């Protein structure tokens, strides 16, 4: 599940066990009257809108990582946006419900608290009224594996397209990215899903990608760019073959295997320049029976 949600609860008052867990994070012992407690589903093992999903092992790791993490608004990390804090996490599994991948439905739940104050009164009212219901989480994972072949998609691209169905040893399966080895959990955020249709789990794949200006593409854009890339590869391969053929005709003394290695490293515009040069050079060869001007024929000097 990409978006998390606050769970409806009849009791928003902390019991003694909850207070003990909450007071691990407070500078002084808080009382039940001072805090507002609510529960939420952080994430589960269902495939999300990006055709990615957490494995059950990843959910268990996130269970440890999310304890003590803060709740903010719209993933804005400014200090004044800190509103709540997670004090307890737990895994719930529903044996009666099976996801598309064949696993039992499993979700990561959390208990969070807020201090009752003038600042939080409006938010508490909106949570109780069901206005503030959607939340999303921010975390990072080390590996994203193709569910069909196991290729690490952070390192290289495989031939399988997320969202497409493929035949496997276990029957037909829909390809998705398996989010594995969570390395950190950052926060959970209250978000307005209708205003932000892409709000959901913010997955950081590696520190080096976070500031590199990455963009998000729709499935249609992704497939269109892939199709253009394949067309470009076919054009370059045909151009390379043409250059090798022209080289063999125009420069037969050049080792064709060496020229093949050279063309493999060329860019498309470089191959086009070589082809143009070879094409121009083809018209410059002299015929085999070439007649030079003012040529002296045999015994010409003896003729009267």
Buried (B, 14 or more C-beta within 10 A) or exposed (E): BBBBBBEEEEEBEBEEEBBEBBBEBBEEEBEEEBBBBBBBBBBBBBBBEBBBBBBBEBBBBBBEBBBEBBBBBEBEEEEEBEBBBBBBBEBEBEEEEEBEBEBEBBBBBBBBBBBBEEEBEEBBEEBBEEEBBBBBBBBBBBBBBBBBEEBEBBEEEBEBBBBEEBEEEEEEBBBBBBBBBBBBBBBBBBBEBEEBEEBBBBBBBEEEEEEEEEEEEEEEEBBEEEEEEEEEEEEBEEBBEBBBEBBEEBEEEEEEEEBBEBBEEBEEEBBBEBBEEBEEEEEEEEEEEEEEEEEEEEEEEEEE
